[in-house]
Amino acid sequence: MADLRLVIFDVDGTLSDSLGEIVGAMEAAFGAEHMTVPDRDRIMGIIGLSLEEAMPQLAQEAPASTHARLVAGYKAAYQKQRLAAGPDHSPLFPGMRALVERLAAEPETLLAVATGKSRRGLEALLDTHGLRPFFQSIQVADDHPSKPHPSMVMTALAETGVDASRAVVIGDTTYDLEMARAAGVASIGVAWGYHPADQLAQADVVVDTPDDLARAIDALTTGDKT
């Protein structure tokens, strides 16, 4: 399998624009606890972490029991929003469907997801957009430590049999890039996501468009990293 390559996508902020749903679910969860809702910038800052890691950051003074209720409240609110939105749930960023379809059609390219979402939430999103068949490896928060721990990437490599030198992580947050580095794989930061582009400097490259992303994937998985 030496000639195979693996492209590992983050989801929220990379493939799909889920910010509205995330903020709405946070508002509902904190409101139910009669707590001040974190501002938008603070919420954007924790996107990419698992909820169990995110809530203690957003509610640092609250006890663990409150964090657990916030997680449960968030999940319930997010699911309610998803069901209400139907096919409009978490729209894909322009150009990302075409890129995924193009990559999936290449016999040498395998696709994976590494996300802080739950399996139920991810599968619902992929099914909404008809993307599930394109991914050979699905890594979610239910089964791994939170990003930036490298477990998701290492498992995706093991499942697909692809060498780390032929893999790349694509994400919009520092957590994605730190995860990639910890796993010993290349990384691409996307500037359209939820962490400012100037925070993505540790990526091998930061891109502004899906066309730029396609070229960067080719460069970083063929040994031409100039």
N, CA and C atoms as a LAMMPS dump frame, in Angstrom:
ITEM: TIMESTEP
0
ITEM: NUMBER OF ATOMS
678
ITEM: BOX BOUNDS ff ff ff
-5.0000000000000000e+02 5.0000000000000000e+02
-5.0000000000000000e+02 5.0000000000000000e+02
-5.0000000000000000e+02 5.0000000000000000e+02
ITEM: ATOMS id mol type element x y z
1 1 1 N 0.811 -1.206 0
2 1 2 C 0 0 0
3 1 3 C 0.852 1.267 0
4 2 1 N 2.11 1.131 -0.445
5 2 2 C 3.018 2.258 -0.365
6 2 3 C 2.579 3.433 -1.219
7 3 1 N 1.787 3.165 -2.281
8 3 2 C 1.403 4.249 -3.171
9 3 3 C 0.097 4.922 -2.772
10 4 1 N -0.573 4.433 -1.744
11 4 2 C -1.798 5.074 -1.282
12 4 3 C -1.478 6.338 -0.484
13 5 1 N -2.407 7.282 -0.504
14 5 2 C -2.286 8.451 0.341
15 5 3 C -3.583 8.641 1.118
16 6 1 N -3.48 9.316 2.257
17 6 2 C -4.631 9.503 3.138
18 6 3 C -4.827 10.986 3.411
19 7 1 N -6.035 11.471 3.13
20 7 2 C -6.39 12.869 3.373
21 7 3 C -7.404 12.883 4.515
22 8 1 N -7.028 13.514 5.627
23 8 2 C -7.829 13.494 6.849
24 8 3 C -8.447 14.869 7.061
25 9 1 N -9.763 14.933 7.01
26 9 2 C -10.479 16.196 7.137
27 9 3 C -11.032 16.392 8.546
28 10 1 N -10.828 17.567 9.093
29 10 2 C -11.674 18.063 10.177
30 10 3 C -13.045 18.382 9.566
31 11 1 N -14.059 18.61 10.409
32 11 2 C -15.404 18.866 9.894
33 11 3 C -15.837 20.307 10.152
34 12 1 N -16.166 20.648 11.393
35 12 2 C -16.675 21.996 11.701
36 12 3 C -15.614 23.042 11.394
37 13 1 N -15.94 23.964 10.489
38 13 2 C -15.001 25.007 10.127
39 13 3 C -14.081 24.642 8.986
40 14 1 N -14.117 23.389 8.559
41 14 2 C -13.269 22.928 7.461
42 14 3 C -14.117 22.439 6.301
43 15 1 N -14.919 21.411 6.558
44 15 2 C -15.865 20.936 5.55
45 15 3 C -17.172 21.704 5.605
46 16 1 N -17.672 21.941 6.818
47 16 2 C -19.002 22.536 6.953
48 16 3 C -18.973 23.755 7.853
49 17 1 N -19.902 24.661 7.594
50 17 2 C -20.044 25.874 8.399
51 17 3 C -21.113 25.623 9.451
52 18 1 N -20.673 25.174 10.607
53 18 2 C -21.572 24.783 11.693
54 18 3 C -21.661 25.831 12.792
55 19 1 N -21.084 27 12.574
56 19 2 C -20.969 27.965 13.665
57 19 3 C -22.326 28.379 14.222
58 20 1 N -23.293 28.615 13.35
59 20 2 C -24.605 29.026 13.835
60 20 3 C -25.219 27.995 14.762
61 21 1 N -25.13 26.728 14.385
62 21 2 C -25.682 25.661 15.216
63 21 3 C -24.915 25.519 16.526
64 22 1 N -23.587 25.651 16.455
65 22 2 C -22.774 25.522 17.664
66 22 3 C -23.097 26.641 18.653
67 23 1 N -23.153 27.868 18.169
68 23 2 C -23.474 28.991 19.049
69 23 3 C -24.88 28.842 19.617
70 24 1 N -25.832 28.45 18.777
71 24 2 C -27.2 28.263 19.25
72 24 3 C -27.309 27.203 20.325
73 25 1 N -26.589 26.107 20.158
74 25 2 C -26.63 25.031 21.155
75 25 3 C -25.955 25.46 22.448
76 26 1 N -24.879 26.237 22.343
77 26 2 C -24.236 26.765 23.546
78 26 3 C -25.184 27.704 24.29
79 27 1 N -25.86 28.568 23.565
80 27 2 C -26.812 29.491 24.193
81 27 3 C -27.892 28.714 24.949
82 28 1 N -28.402 27.646 24.336
83 28 2 C -29.44 26.853 24.986
84 28 3 C -28.906 26.146 26.223
85 29 1 N -27.699 25.56 26.112
86 29 2 C -27.138 24.811 27.236
87 29 3 C -26.848 25.722 28.422
88 30 1 N -26.217 26.867 28.169
89 30 2 C -25.895 27.776 29.267
90 30 3 C -27.158 28.443 29.814
91 31 1 N -28.1 28.741 28.924
92 31 2 C -29.35 29.327 29.377
93 31 3 C -30.105 28.416 30.313
94 32 1 N -30.099 27.117 30.027
95 32 2 C -30.799 26.155 30.875
96 32 3 C -30.201 26.086 32.274
97 33 1 N -28.915 26.443 32.39
98 33 2 C -28.247 26.448 33.696
99 33 3 C -28.256 27.84 34.333
100 34 1 N -28.945 28.793 33.672
101 34 2 C -28.998 30.18 34.153
102 34 3 C -27.587 30.767 34.302
103 35 1 N -26.744 30.452 33.325
104 35 2 C -25.369 30.93 33.306
105 35 3 C -25.18 31.886 32.128
106 36 1 N -24.226 32.792 32.28
107 36 2 C -23.918 33.725 31.203
108 36 3 C -23.342 32.968 30.013
109 37 1 N -23.898 33.231 28.852
110 37 2 C -23.421 32.55 27.646
111 37 3 C -22.066 33.128 27.244
112 38 1 N -21.077 32.285 26.997
113 38 2 C -19.778 32.802 26.539
114 38 3 C -19.947 33.586 25.242
115 39 1 N -19.096 34.581 25.042
116 39 2 C -19.22 35.356 23.814
117 39 3 C -18.763 34.529 22.611
118 40 1 N -19.09 35.034 21.432
119 40 2 C -18.861 34.303 20.186
120 40 3 C -17.388 33.942 19.994
121 41 1 N -16.486 34.853 20.325
122 41 2 C -15.068 34.58 20.137
123 41 3 C -14.599 33.435 21.029
124 42 1 N -15.1 33.4 22.268
125 42 2 C -14.714 32.298 23.169
126 42 3 C -15.256 30.973 22.661
127 43 1 N -16.467 30.975 22.141
128 43 2 C -17.024 29.742 21.591
129 43 3 C -16.221 29.288 20.374
130 44 1 N -15.878 30.228 19.5
131 44 2 C -15.067 29.863 18.337
132 44 3 C -13.718 29.293 18.765
133 45 1 N -13.2 29.774 19.87
134 45 2 C -11.891 29.332 20.319
135 45 3 C -11.841 27.893 20.759
136 46 1 N -12.984 27.324 21.176
137 46 2 C -12.969 25.929 21.648
138 46 3 C -13.478 24.951 20.589
139 47 1 N -13.923 25.453 19.441
140 47 2 C -14.391 24.545 18.394
141 47 3 C -13.232 23.661 17.946
142 48 1 N -13.479 22.381 17.904
143 48 2 C -12.44 21.405 17.605
144 48 3 C -12.154 20.505 18.787
145 49 1 N -12.337 21.016 19.995
146 49 2 C -12.2 20.189 21.186
147 49 3 C -13.444 19.329 21.38
148 50 1 N -13.295 18.219 22.075
149 50 2 C -14.478 17.477 22.487
150 50 3 C -15.237 18.315 23.509
151 51 1 N -16.538 18.081 23.626
152 51 2 C -17.353 18.854 24.565
153 51 3 C -16.868 18.706 25.998
154 52 1 N -16.379 17.514 26.338
155 52 2 C -15.906 17.268 27.699
156 52 3 C -14.676 18.11 28.029
157 53 1 N -13.917 18.494 27.017
158 53 2 C -12.774 19.392 27.209
159 53 3 C -13.195 20.854 27.076
160 54 1 N -14.179 21.115 26.211
161 54 2 C -14.574 22.496 25.932
162 54 3 C -15.321 23.141 27.089
163 55 1 N -16.263 22.411 27.688
164 55 2 C -17.095 23.028 28.714
165 55 3 C -16.304 23.513 29.927
166 56 1 N -15.32 22.776 30.429
167 56 2 C -14.531 23.313 31.537
168 56 3 C -13.77 24.586 31.168
169 57 1 N -13.439 24.765 29.897
170 57 2 C -12.78 25.999 29.478
171 57 3 C -13.759 27.166 29.428
172 58 1 N -14.991 26.88 29.024
173 58 2 C -15.99 27.929 28.911
174 58 3 C -16.622 28.288 30.25
175 59 1 N -16.618 27.346 31.186
176 59 2 C -17.226 27.568 32.512
177 59 3 C -16.228 27.133 33.577
178 60 1 N -15.155 27.873 33.691
179 60 2 C -14.027 27.444 34.516
180 60 3 C -14.361 27.381 35.997
181 61 1 N -15.288 28.192 36.437
182 61 2 C -15.599 28.218 37.874
183 61 3 C -16.658 27.197 38.265
184 62 1 N -17.284 26.582 37.309
185 62 2 C -18.376 25.643 37.59
186 62 3 C -17.824 24.27 37.962
187 63 1 N -18.558 23.519 38.765
188 63 2 C -18.113 22.178 39.133
189 63 3 C -18.308 21.183 37.999
190 64 1 N -17.708 20.005 38.147
191 64 2 C -17.781 18.975 37.112
192 64 3 C -19.225 18.563 36.825
193 65 1 N -20.067 18.575 37.847
194 65 2 C -21.46 18.186 37.638
195 65 3 C -22.166 19.16 36.696
196 66 1 N -21.828 20.444 36.8
197 66 2 C -22.407 21.433 35.892
198 66 3 C -21.867 21.245 34.481
199 67 1 N -20.581 20.964 34.369
200 67 2 C -20.006 20.7 33.049
201 67 3 C -20.735 19.542 32.363
202 68 1 N -21.032 18.506 33.129
203 68 2 C -21.724 17.351 32.557
204 68 3 C -23.117 17.741 32.075
205 69 1 N -23.818 18.573 32.83
206 69 2 C -25.15 19.012 32.402
207 69 3 C -25.054 19.911 31.173
208 70 1 N -24.024 20.74 31.102
209 70 2 C -23.835 21.577 29.925
210 70 3 C -23.595 20.731 28.681
211 71 1 N -22.803 19.683 28.817
212 71 2 C -22.562 18.778 27.683
213 71 3 C -23.872 18.149 27.231
214 72 1 N -24.646 17.641 28.188
215 72 2 C -25.915 17.003 27.838
216 72 3 C -26.883 18.003 27.216
217 73 1 N -26.934 19.196 27.788
218 73 2 C -27.826 20.215 27.244
219 73 3 C -27.427 20.643 25.848
220 74 1 N -26.139 20.764 25.614
221 74 2 C -25.65 21.121 24.282
222 74 3 C -26.054 20.055 23.264
223 75 1 N -25.817 18.797 23.599
224 75 2 C -26.135 17.717 22.656
225 75 3 C -27.624 17.707 22.312
226 76 1 N -28.472 17.89 23.32
227 76 2 C -29.912 17.884 23.076
228 76 3 C -30.317 19.065 22.197
229 77 1 N -29.764 20.234 22.481
230 77 2 C -30.102 21.425 21.699
231 77 3 C -29.595 21.308 20.268
232 78 1 N -28.401 20.767 20.098
233 78 2 C -27.833 20.631 18.756
234 78 3 C -28.667 19.669 17.924
235 79 1 N -29.078 18.553 18.541
236 79 2 C -29.905 17.594 17.807
237 79 3 C -31.238 18.221 17.415
238 80 1 N -31.846 18.986 18.317
239 80 2 C -33.117 19.645 18.01
240 80 3 C -32.952 20.597 16.832
241 81 1 N -31.869 21.366 16.832
242 81 2 C -31.609 22.278 15.72
243 81 3 C -31.407 21.52 14.412
244 82 1 N -30.661 20.41 14.495
245 82 2 C -30.387 19.626 13.288
246 82 3 C -31.675 19.088 12.675
247 83 1 N -32.548 18.578 13.51
248 83 2 C -33.801 18.032 13
249 83 3 C -34.676 19.128 12.408
250 84 1 N -34.647 20.309 13.024
251 84 2 C -35.451 21.42 12.516
252 84 3 C -34.906 21.961 11.201
253 85 1 N -33.579 21.945 11.052
254 85 2 C -32.96 22.52 9.85
255 85 3 C -33.044 21.596 8.649
256 86 1 N -33.088 20.29 8.889
257 86 2 C -33.157 19.34 7.777
258 86 3 C -31.966 19.48 6.845
259 87 1 N -32.207 19.583 5.543
260 87 2 C -31.094 19.633 4.584
261 87 3 C -30.272 20.911 4.657
262 88 1 N -30.755 21.914 5.388
263 88 2 C -29.997 23.154 5.538
264 88 3 C -29.025 23.11 6.717
265 89 1 N -28.959 21.977 7.399
266 89 2 C -28.098 21.83 8.569
267 89 3 C -26.631 21.914 8.176
268 90 1 N -25.864 22.764 8.852
269 90 2 C -24.409 22.858 8.687
270 90 3 C -23.993 22.78 7.221
271 91 1 N -24.284 23.792 6.417
272 91 2 C -23.97 23.744 4.991
273 91 3 C -22.48 23.576 4.737
274 92 1 N -22.152 22.888 3.665
275 92 2 C -20.76 22.734 3.278
276 92 3 C -20.217 24.061 2.765
277 93 1 N -18.949 24.308 3.03
278 93 2 C -18.326 25.492 2.469
279 93 3 C -18.252 25.358 0.946
280 94 1 N -18.405 26.456 0.228
281 94 2 C -18.367 26.388 -1.242
282 94 3 C -17.099 25.698 -1.745
283 95 1 N -17.301 24.776 -2.665
284 95 2 C -16.185 24.072 -3.277
285 95 3 C -15.745 22.814 -2.574
286 96 1 N -16.203 22.591 -1.337
287 96 2 C -15.707 21.435 -0.594
288 96 3 C -16.331 20.122 -1.054
289 97 1 N -17.594 20.14 -1.445
290 97 2 C -18.182 18.905 -1.981
291 97 3 C -17.427 18.454 -3.235
292 98 1 N -17.19 19.383 -4.138
293 98 2 C -16.497 19.03 -5.379
294 98 3 C -15.11 18.477 -5.088
295 99 1 N -14.418 19.063 -4.111
296 99 2 C -13.082 18.571 -3.768
297 99 3 C -13.147 17.162 -3.199
298 100 1 N -14.074 16.919 -2.277
299 100 2 C -14.209 15.578 -1.704
300 100 3 C -14.535 14.566 -2.799
301 101 1 N -15.453 14.906 -3.689
302 101 2 C -15.824 13.981 -4.756
303 101 3 C -14.642 13.714 -5.68
304 102 1 N -13.879 14.745 -5.977
305 102 2 C -12.708 14.565 -6.842
306 102 3 C -11.68 13.645 -6.198
307 103 1 N -11.372 13.9 -4.928
308 103 2 C -10.386 13.071 -4.236
309 103 3 C -10.856 11.622 -4.117
310 104 1 N -12.14 11.45 -3.799
311 104 2 C -12.678 10.101 -3.616
312 104 3 C -12.633 9.288 -4.905
313 105 1 N -12.649 9.959 -6.037
314 105 2 C -12.621 9.26 -7.326
315 105 3 C -11.222 8.796 -7.702
316 106 1 N -10.211 9.249 -6.998
317 106 2 C -8.838 8.863 -7.304
318 106 3 C -8.513 7.522 -6.645
319 107 1 N -8.079 6.534 -7.383
320 107 2 C -7.845 5.209 -6.798
321 107 3 C -6.748 5.184 -5.742
322 108 1 N -5.821 6.143 -5.802
323 108 2 C -4.715 6.156 -4.844
324 108 3 C -5.03 6.945 -3.58
325 109 1 N -6.197 7.575 -3.525
326 109 2 C -6.52 8.47 -2.411
327 109 3 C -7.604 7.874 -1.522
328 110 1 N -7.316 7.816 -0.229
329 110 2 C -8.297 7.424 0.774
330 110 3 C -8.632 8.656 1.61
331 111 1 N -9.866 8.726 2.066
332 111 2 C -10.326 9.88 2.833
333 111 3 C -10.731 9.452 4.243
334 112 1 N -10.469 10.337 5.194
335 112 2 C -10.849 10.097 6.59
336 112 3 C -11.377 11.383 7.196
337 113 1 N -12.093 11.22 8.299
338 113 2 C -12.569 12.336 9.111
339 113 3 C -11.989 12.183 10.508
340 114 1 N -11.541 13.304 11.073
341 114 2 C -11.117 13.347 12.477
342 114 3 C -11.779 14.569 13.09
343 115 1 N -12.746 14.347 13.97
344 115 2 C -13.583 15.441 14.445
345 115 3 C -13.889 15.328 15.928
346 116 1 N -14.115 16.483 16.539
347 116 2 C -14.576 16.516 17.926
348 116 3 C -16.055 16.262 18.071
349 117 1 N -16.768 16.055 16.963
350 117 2 C -18.193 15.749 17.019
351 117 3 C -18.411 14.325 17.532
352 118 1 N -19.612 14.062 17.999
353 118 2 C -19.989 12.695 18.343
354 118 3 C -20.25 11.9 17.066
355 119 1 N -20.248 10.58 17.19
356 119 2 C -20.537 9.752 16.009
357 119 3 C -21.945 10.033 15.479
358 120 1 N -22.912 10.16 16.365
359 120 2 C -24.28 10.429 15.912
360 120 3 C -24.349 11.751 15.165
361 121 1 N -23.708 12.772 15.709
362 121 2 C -23.741 14.072 15.059
363 121 3 C -23.021 14.073 13.728
364 122 1 N -21.867 13.415 13.677
365 122 2 C -21.121 13.368 12.416
366 122 3 C -21.885 12.599 11.352
367 123 1 N -22.402 11.434 11.714
368 123 2 C -23.097 10.632 10.712
369 123 3 C -24.335 11.351 10.196
370 124 1 N -25.013 12.077 11.077
371 124 2 C -26.172 12.847 10.627
372 124 3 C -25.751 13.916 9.627
373 125 1 N -24.64 14.592 9.902
374 125 2 C -24.164 15.633 8.983
375 125 3 C -23.743 15.024 7.644
376 126 1 N -22.972 13.936 7.697
377 126 2 C -22.534 13.307 6.451
378 126 3 C -23.718 12.799 5.642
379 127 1 N -24.714 12.235 6.316
380 127 2 C -25.892 11.733 5.614
381 127 3 C -26.703 12.884 5.014
382 128 1 N -26.799 13.991 5.744
383 128 2 C -27.522 15.153 5.226
384 128 3 C -26.949 15.597 3.889
385 129 1 N -25.63 15.542 3.781
386 129 2 C -24.964 16.027 2.569
387 129 3 C -24.533 14.903 1.622
388 130 1 N -24.908 13.666 1.937
389 130 2 C -24.579 12.552 1.061
390 130 3 C -23.099 12.27 0.948
391 131 1 N -22.349 12.499 2.025
392 131 2 C -20.896 12.346 1.973
393 131 3 C -20.376 11.061 2.603
394 132 1 N -21.203 10.354 3.353
395 132 2 C -20.669 9.235 4.123
396 132 3 C -19.935 8.198 3.267
397 133 1 N -20.415 7.848 2.064
398 133 2 C -19.724 6.814 1.289
399 133 3 C -18.304 7.162 0.866
400 134 1 N -17.941 8.437 0.932
401 134 2 C -16.629 8.845 0.434
402 134 3 C -15.497 8.604 1.425
403 135 1 N -15.817 8.334 2.701
404 135 2 C -14.791 8.267 3.74
405 135 3 C -14.545 6.829 4.179
406 136 1 N -13.27 6.436 4.124
407 136 2 C -12.886 5.076 4.512
408 136 3 C -12.613 4.938 6.007
409 137 1 N -12.386 6.046 6.695
410 137 2 C -12.083 6.001 8.13
411 137 3 C -12.788 7.166 8.807
412 138 1 N -13.507 6.872 9.88
413 138 2 C -14.274 7.871 10.619
414 138 3 C -13.802 7.866 12.073
415 139 1 N -13.23 8.974 12.5
416 139 2 C -12.732 9.078 13.878
417 139 3 C -13.467 10.216 14.583
418 140 1 N -14.093 9.893 15.724
419 140 2 C -14.953 10.846 16.422
420 140 3 C -14.598 10.925 17.903
421 141 1 N -15.173 11.934 18.569
422 141 2 C -14.855 12.183 19.972
423 141 3 C -15.285 11.04 20.878
424 142 1 N -16.282 10.253 20.467
425 142 2 C -16.759 9.156 21.31
426 142 3 C -15.657 8.137 21.605
427 143 1 N -14.696 8.008 20.69
428 143 2 C -13.75 6.896 20.736
429 143 3 C -12.32 7.301 21.053
430 144 1 N -12.061 8.601 21.248
431 144 2 C -10.676 9.064 21.372
432 144 3 C -10.556 10.176 22.4
433 145 1 N -9.335 10.394 22.906
434 145 2 C -9.081 11.63 23.651
435 145 3 C -9.305 12.835 22.737
436 146 1 N -9.579 13.97 23.327
437 146 2 C -9.814 15.174 22.546
438 146 3 C -8.569 15.587 21.757
439 147 1 N -8.787 16.21 20.606
440 147 2 C -7.683 16.904 19.961
441 147 3 C -7.079 17.87 20.982
442 148 1 N -5.763 18.084 20.949
443 148 2 C -4.793 17.711 19.924
444 148 3 C -4.102 16.368 20.118
445 149 1 N -4.63 15.5 20.969
446 149 2 C -4.059 14.163 21.101
447 149 3 C -4.048 13.498 19.721
448 150 1 N -2.999 12.758 19.361
449 150 2 C -2.886 12.202 18.009
450 150 3 C -3.665 10.923 17.762
451 151 1 N -4.452 10.459 18.738
452 151 2 C -5.104 9.159 18.618
453 151 3 C -5.951 9.021 17.351
454 152 1 N -6.706 10.054 16.987
455 152 2 C -7.565 9.955 15.804
456 152 3 C -6.744 9.71 14.542
457 153 1 N -5.665 10.461 14.404
458 153 2 C -4.823 10.316 13.214
459 153 3 C -4.127 8.962 13.201
460 154 1 N -3.594 8.548 14.326
461 154 2 C -2.901 7.262 14.38
462 154 3 C -3.844 6.109 14.054
463 155 1 N -5.083 6.203 14.524
464 155 2 C -6.058 5.148 14.226
465 155 3 C -6.43 5.148 12.753
466 156 1 N -6.606 6.327 12.174
467 156 2 C -6.92 6.409 10.746
468 156 3 C -5.785 5.817 9.911
469 157 1 N -4.539 6.09 10.276
470 157 2 C -3.404 5.505 9.566
471 157 3 C -3.411 3.99 9.69
472 158 1 N -3.686 3.504 10.89
473 158 2 C -3.7 2.054 11.103
474 158 3 C -4.826 1.388 10.32
475 159 1 N -6.005 2.01 10.314
476 159 2 C -7.146 1.42 9.608
477 159 3 C -6.937 1.355 8.102
478 160 1 N -6.25 2.343 7.547
479 160 2 C -6.084 2.418 6.096
480 160 3 C -4.77 1.827 5.615
481 161 1 N -3.818 1.625 6.512
482 161 2 C -2.525 1.084 6.12
483 161 3 C -1.631 2.071 5.399
484 162 1 N -1.925 3.35 5.522
485 162 2 C -1.138 4.378 4.841
486 162 3 C -0.026 4.857 5.761
487 163 1 N 1.176 5.063 5.183
488 163 2 C 2.299 5.565 5.956
489 163 3 C 2.09 7.043 6.287
490 164 1 N 2.594 7.458 7.442
491 164 2 C 2.429 8.851 7.873
492 164 3 C 3 9.85 6.862
493 165 1 N 4.022 9.447 6.123
494 165 2 C 4.63 10.348 5.147
495 165 3 C 3.725 10.612 3.956
496 166 1 N 2.671 9.809 3.815
497 166 2 C 1.735 9.961 2.692
498 166 3 C 0.364 10.418 3.187
499 167 1 N 0.335 11.045 4.346
500 167 2 C -0.931 11.502 4.926
501 167 3 C -0.866 12.987 5.214
502 168 1 N -2.036 13.612 5.248
503 168 2 C -2.12 15.031 5.575
504 168 3 C -3.415 15.292 6.325
505 169 1 N -3.346 16.152 7.334
506 169 2 C -4.515 16.603 8.091
507 169 3 C -4.902 17.99 7.599
508 170 1 N -6.193 18.194 7.376
509 170 2 C -6.716 19.488 6.941
510 170 3 C -7.646 20.013 8.024
511 171 1 N -7.367 21.204 8.533
512 171 2 C -8.204 21.738 9.593
513 171 3 C -8.125 23.247 9.69
514 172 1 N -9.016 23.776 10.514
515 172 2 C -9.106 25.238 10.659
516 172 3 C -8.69 25.728 12.029
517 173 1 N -8.259 24.82 12.921
518 173 2 C -7.928 25.235 14.28
519 173 3 C -6.523 24.793 14.664
520 174 1 N -5.997 25.447 15.681
521 174 2 C -4.698 25.048 16.206
522 174 3 C -4.72 23.607 16.705
523 175 1 N -5.87 23.136 17.195
524 175 2 C -5.958 21.768 17.708
525 175 3 C -5.723 20.752 16.59
526 176 1 N -6.251 21.036 15.4
527 176 2 C -6.034 20.143 14.264
528 176 3 C -4.552 20.062 13.914
529 177 1 N -3.902 21.211 13.88
530 177 2 C -2.504 21.262 13.467
531 177 3 C -1.602 20.629 14.518
532 178 1 N -1.902 20.841 15.795
533 178 2 C -1.126 20.212 16.864
534 178 3 C -1.317 18.699 16.84
535 179 1 N -2.526 18.255 16.543
536 179 2 C -2.793 16.821 16.419
537 179 3 C -1.948 16.212 15.305
538 180 1 N -1.912 16.89 14.162
539 180 2 C -1.123 16.394 13.033
540 180 3 C 0.351 16.292 13.394
541 181 1 N 0.861 17.351 14.01
542 181 2 C 2.278 17.34 14.38
543 181 3 C 2.581 16.215 15.356
544 182 1 N 1.703 16.009 16.333
545 182 2 C 1.932 14.944 17.312
546 182 3 C 1.927 13.569 16.665
547 183 1 N 1.18 13.431 15.565
548 183 2 C 1.112 12.148 14.862
549 183 3 C 2.195 12.009 13.802
550 184 1 N 2.955 13.06 13.559
551 184 2 C 4.022 12.993 12.579
552 184 3 C 3.56 13.064 11.142
553 185 1 N 2.435 13.767 10.891
554 185 2 C 1.95 13.902 9.52
555 185 3 C 1.892 15.385 9.151
556 186 1 N 1.829 15.649 7.858
557 186 2 C 1.743 17.018 7.36
558 186 3 C 0.383 17.618 7.689
559 187 1 N 0.306 18.948 7.613
560 187 2 C -0.967 19.601 7.905
561 187 3 C -1.172 20.8 7
562 188 1 N -2.448 21.075 6.734
563 188 2 C -2.864 22.24 5.955
564 188 3 C -3.906 22.991 6.769
565 189 1 N -3.681 24.274 6.96
566 189 2 C -4.66 25.117 7.623
567 189 3 C -5.542 25.81 6.599
568 190 1 N -6.847 25.854 6.859
569 190 2 C -7.763 26.548 5.957
570 190 3 C -8.177 27.87 6.593
571 191 1 N -8.101 28.937 5.804
572 191 2 C -8.306 30.279 6.339
573 191 3 C -9.769 30.657 6.481
574 192 1 N -10.692 29.801 6.008
575 192 2 C -12.121 30.15 6.072
576 192 3 C -12.792 29.636 7.347
577 193 1 N -12.037 29.075 8.282
578 193 2 C -12.638 28.454 9.452
579 193 3 C -12.728 29.365 10.659
580 194 1 N -12.599 28.778 11.864
581 194 2 C -12.973 29.447 13.102
582 194 3 C -11.815 29.962 13.94
583 195 1 N -10.586 29.563 13.645
584 195 2 C -9.429 30.172 14.281
585 195 3 C -8.8 31.124 13.28
586 196 1 N -8.38 32.319 13.708
587 196 2 C -7.78 33.276 12.77
588 196 3 C -6.592 32.674 12.035
589 197 1 N -6.437 33.057 10.786
590 197 2 C -5.369 32.494 9.96
591 197 3 C -3.995 32.721 10.578
592 198 1 N -3.817 33.827 11.311
593 198 2 C -2.502 34.092 11.886
594 198 3 C -2.175 33.157 13.048
595 199 1 N -3.156 32.361 13.49
596 199 2 C -2.897 31.359 14.519
597 199 3 C -2.541 29.996 13.93
598 200 1 N -2.519 29.891 12.628
599 200 2 C -2.293 28.615 11.958
600 200 3 C -0.889 28.473 11.403
601 201 1 N 0.042 29.27 11.922
602 201 2 C 1.378 29.318 11.343
603 201 3 C 2.117 27.984 11.415
604 202 1 N 1.747 27.119 12.359
605 202 2 C 2.463 25.851 12.468
606 202 3 C 2.083 24.861 11.372
607 203 1 N 1.058 25.167 10.574
608 203 2 C 0.714 24.305 9.439
609 203 3 C 1.831 24.337 8.409
610 204 1 N 1.949 23.269 7.618
611 204 2 C 2.903 23.273 6.517
612 204 3 C 2.541 24.344 5.498
613 205 1 N 1.25 24.578 5.338
614 205 2 C 0.774 25.622 4.444
615 205 3 C -0.618 26.028 4.891
616 206 1 N -0.968 27.29 4.7
617 206 2 C -2.322 27.784 4.952
618 206 3 C -2.913 28.205 3.612
619 207 1 N -4.152 27.78 3.34
620 207 2 C -4.772 28.043 2.045
621 207 3 C -6.027 28.88 2.221
622 208 1 N -6.367 29.589 1.142
623 208 2 C -7.524 30.477 1.166
624 208 3 C -8.729 29.942 0.411
625 209 1 N -8.528 28.973 -0.481
626 209 2 C -9.614 28.469 -1.317
627 209 3 C -9.504 26.959 -1.468
628 210 1 N -10.602 26.289 -1.825
629 210 2 C -10.53 24.856 -2.086
630 210 3 C -9.585 24.5 -3.231
631 211 1 N -9.465 25.353 -4.237
632 211 2 C -8.513 25.086 -5.319
633 211 3 C -7.081 25.089 -4.79
634 212 1 N -6.771 26.063 -3.932
635 212 2 C -5.452 26.078 -3.298
636 212 3 C -5.259 24.834 -2.436
637 213 1 N -6.321 24.414 -1.77
638 213 2 C -6.253 23.232 -0.924
639 213 3 C -5.927 21.994 -1.749
640 214 1 N -6.557 21.838 -2.894
641 214 2 C -6.292 20.684 -3.746
642 214 3 C -4.82 20.624 -4.147
643 215 1 N -4.261 21.776 -4.503
644 215 2 C -2.851 21.801 -4.898
645 215 3 C -1.942 21.482 -3.714
646 216 1 N -2.29 21.985 -2.534
647 216 2 C -1.473 21.728 -1.355
648 216 3 C -1.506 20.256 -0.975
649 217 1 N -2.659 19.62 -1.09
650 217 2 C -2.763 18.192 -0.808
651 217 3 C -1.831 17.421 -1.725
652 218 1 N -1.864 17.731 -2.996
653 218 2 C -0.988 17.022 -3.944
654 218 3 C 0.481 17.216 -3.578
655 219 1 N 0.854 18.447 -3.248
656 219 2 C 2.249 18.729 -2.933
657 219 3 C 2.715 18.001 -1.691
658 220 1 N 1.886 17.984 -0.671
659 220 2 C 2.311 17.433 0.628
660 220 3 C 2.232 15.92 0.707
661 221 1 N 1.56 15.288 -0.227
662 221 2 C 1.441 13.825 -0.176
663 221 3 C 2.204 13.149 -1.307
664 222 1 N 3.001 13.905 -2.058
665 222 2 C 3.818 13.312 -3.125
666 222 3 C 5.296 13.566 -2.914
667 223 1 N 5.624 14.197 -1.796
668 223 2 C 7.021 14.459 -1.51
669 223 3 C 7.498 15.797 -2.017
670 224 1 N 6.681 16.492 -2.82
671 224 2 C 7.053 17.82 -3.326
672 224 3 C 6.492 18.864 -2.387
673 225 1 N 7.252 19.233 -1.38
674 225 2 C 6.768 20.131 -0.328
675 225 3 C 7.343 21.534 -0.479
676 226 1 N 7.717 21.897 -1.672
677 226 2 C 8.234 23.233 -1.896
678 226 3 C 7.1 24.215 -2.034
